[in-house]
Amino acid sequence: MQISWNKLRNNDEQEWKSLFRQHASFLYAYGMKFAHNEDLVKDTVQELFISIYEKRNSLNEPAYMRAYLCAGLRNRLINELKKETDIYLDEGDYSFTLYIDDQSADDEEKQYRKIQNLLNKLTNRQREVVYLKYFKGMSNEEIACTLDINKQSVANLLSEAIRQMKKDASFIFFLLLVLRRFFGL
């Protein structure tokens, strides 16, 4: 269901509920990749929605709502993590953890461990792009908006990540996992 920015601006309660229902669990899962702290992520997601609500009349309608929300959450979490560590975090200094969270049989568990090791060899930014593209189904345009980079950089990061993963025999297991997620195989 498409969210109406005009209805949000006019304080349509149902539209606000729809916005939250459509995106809260996605944002929580995405936030946990950064913070690994349930309370912090839940609070930050809630603060993001409150901030948007408070500023709804002065904000421009985003081209991609999910990307807009992800970018807002990402920036807030990175700022919170900077406060917690009392050190300067550069854009590439954050940790983005991508765990395969499928419950699987013992035979498949070995495959998931291989995939996890494969993903751990990627940079934080590559893991984040792979997660958004292949596990959350975002377009390159949405990913570019989320990460505040250009579309070509997204394509380059994906290409480099895939090239890196192809060096490992476990890449075939990664492909099977992605196919299963998207096509129910």
C-alpha positions as CSV (number, residue, x, y, z in Angstrom):
1,M,0.0,0.0,0.0
2,Q,1.3,3.4,-1.0
3,I,1.6,5.9,1.8
4,S,0.1,9.3,1.1
5,W,2.4,12.1,2.2
6,N,-0.5,14.6,2.1
7,K,-2.5,12.4,4.5
8,L,0.5,12.3,6.8
9,R,0.8,16.1,6.7
10,N,-2.9,16.3,7.6
11,N,-2.4,14.1,10.6
12,D,-4.4,11.2,9.3
13,E,-4.1,8.7,12.1
14,Q,-4.7,5.6,9.9
15,E,-2.0,6.7,7.5
16,W,0.5,7.1,10.4
17,K,-0.5,3.6,11.6
18,S,0.0,2.2,8.1
19,L,3.4,3.9,7.8
20,F,4.5,2.4,11.1
21,R,3.1,-1.1,10.4
22,Q,4.7,-1.2,6.9
23,H,8.2,-0.2,8.0
24,A,8.8,-0.7,11.7
25,S,9.9,-4.3,11.6
26,F,12.0,-3.7,8.5
27,L,13.7,-0.8,10.3
28,Y,14.2,-2.8,13.5
29,A,15.9,-5.6,11.5
30,Y,18.1,-3.1,9.6
31,G,19.0,-1.2,12.8
32,M,20.0,-4.4,14.6
33,K,22.7,-4.8,11.9
34,F,24.4,-1.7,13.3
35,A,23.7,-1.5,17.0
36,H,23.2,-5.0,18.3
37,N,21.2,-3.4,21.1
38,E,17.5,-4.0,21.1
39,D,16.5,-1.2,23.3
40,L,18.6,1.4,21.4
41,V,17.2,0.3,18.1
42,K,13.6,0.2,19.3
43,D,14.0,3.7,20.9
44,T,15.7,5.1,17.8
45,V,13.0,3.7,15.5
46,Q,10.4,5.3,17.7
47,E,12.3,8.6,17.8
48,L,12.6,8.6,14.0
49,F,8.8,8.3,13.6
50,I,8.2,11.0,16.3
51,S,10.7,13.3,14.6
52,I,9.0,12.8,11.2
53,Y,5.6,13.4,12.8
54,E,6.8,16.7,14.5
55,K,8.4,18.0,11.3
56,R,5.8,16.6,8.8
57,N,4.8,20.0,7.5
58,S,8.3,21.2,6.7
59,L,9.6,17.9,5.2
60,N,9.6,17.3,1.5
61,E,7.9,14.1,0.2
62,P,10.6,11.5,-0.2
63,A,11.0,9.7,-3.5
64,Y,11.5,6.3,-1.8
65,M,9.8,6.1,1.7
66,R,11.7,3.0,2.8
67,A,15.0,4.4,1.8
68,Y,14.2,7.7,3.5
69,L,13.4,5.9,6.7
70,C,16.5,3.7,6.5
71,A,18.7,6.7,6.0
72,G,17.2,8.5,8.9
73,L,17.6,5.5,11.2
74,R,21.1,4.8,10.0
75,N,22.2,8.3,10.6
76,R,20.6,8.4,14.1
77,L,22.1,5.1,15.1
78,I,25.6,6.1,13.9
79,N,25.3,9.3,15.9
80,E,24.2,7.3,19.0
81,L,27.1,4.9,18.5
82,K,29.5,7.9,18.3
83,K,28.2,9.2,21.6
84,E,28.5,5.8,23.3
85,T,32.1,5.3,22.2
86,D,33.4,8.8,22.8
87,I,35.6,8.4,19.8
88,Y,35.3,9.8,16.3
89,L,33.6,7.3,13.9
90,D,34.3,7.8,10.3
91,E,31.7,6.7,7.7
92,G,33.5,3.4,7.2
93,D,34.2,2.8,10.9
94,Y,30.8,1.5,11.9
95,S,30.2,-2.3,12.1
96,F,27.5,-3.8,9.9
97,T,26.8,-7.4,10.8
98,L,25.0,-9.6,8.4
99,Y,23.9,-12.9,10.0
100,I,22.0,-15.6,8.2
101,D,19.1,-16.1,10.5
102,D,17.3,-19.0,8.9
103,Q,16.5,-21.9,11.2
104,S,17.8,-24.9,9.3
105,A,18.5,-28.6,9.5
106,D,21.9,-29.8,10.5
107,D,23.0,-30.4,6.9
108,E,22.0,-26.9,5.9
109,E,23.6,-25.5,9.0
110,K,27.1,-26.2,7.6
111,Q,26.1,-24.4,4.4
112,Y,24.9,-21.4,6.4
113,R,28.1,-21.3,8.3
114,K,30.0,-21.3,4.9
115,I,27.8,-18.4,3.7
116,Q,28.4,-16.5,6.9
117,N,32.2,-16.9,6.6
118,L,31.8,-15.7,3.0
119,L,29.9,-12.6,4.0
120,N,32.3,-11.9,6.8
121,K,35.1,-11.4,4.2
122,L,33.3,-8.4,2.8
123,T,33.7,-4.9,4.0
124,N,31.0,-3.3,6.2
125,R,29.7,-1.3,3.3
126,Q,29.6,-4.3,0.9
127,R,27.8,-6.3,3.5
128,E,25.3,-3.5,4.0
129,V,24.6,-3.2,0.2
130,V,24.3,-7.0,-0.1
131,Y,21.8,-7.1,2.8
132,L,19.7,-4.3,1.4
133,K,19.7,-5.7,-2.2
134,Y,19.4,-9.4,-1.7
135,F,17.8,-9.8,1.7
136,K,15.5,-6.8,1.8
137,G,14.9,-6.5,-2.0
138,M,15.7,-2.8,-2.3
139,S,16.5,-1.3,-5.7
140,N,19.9,0.3,-6.4
141,E,18.1,3.7,-6.3
142,E,16.7,3.0,-2.8
143,I,20.0,1.8,-1.6
144,A,21.8,4.9,-3.0
145,C,19.3,7.1,-1.1
146,T,19.7,5.1,2.1
147,L,23.4,5.3,2.1
148,D,23.7,8.8,0.6
149,I,25.8,7.6,-2.3
150,N,25.2,7.6,-6.0
151,K,23.6,4.7,-7.9
152,Q,26.9,3.9,-9.6
153,S,28.6,3.5,-6.3
154,V,25.9,1.0,-5.3
155,A,26.5,-1.0,-8.5
156,N,30.2,-0.9,-7.9
157,L,29.9,-2.1,-4.3
158,L,27.6,-4.9,-5.4
159,S,29.9,-5.9,-8.3
160,E,32.9,-5.9,-6.0
161,A,31.1,-7.9,-3.3
162,I,30.0,-10.5,-5.8
163,R,33.5,-10.7,-7.4
164,Q,35.0,-11.2,-4.0
165,M,32.4,-13.9,-3.1
166,K,32.9,-15.7,-6.4
167,K,36.5,-16.4,-5.4
168,D,35.1,-18.8,-2.7
169,A,33.4,-22.1,-3.5
170,S,30.7,-21.1,-0.9
171,F,29.3,-18.5,-3.3
172,I,27.0,-21.2,-4.8
173,F,25.4,-21.6,-1.4
174,F,24.9,-17.8,-1.2
175,L,23.2,-17.9,-4.6
176,L,20.9,-20.8,-3.5
177,L,20.0,-18.8,-0.4
178,V,19.1,-15.7,-2.4
179,L,17.1,-17.8,-4.9
180,R,15.2,-19.5,-2.1
181,R,14.3,-16.2,-0.5
182,F,13.1,-14.6,-3.7
183,F,11.5,-17.5,-5.4
184,G,10.6,-19.8,-2.6
185,L,12.9,-22.6,-3.9
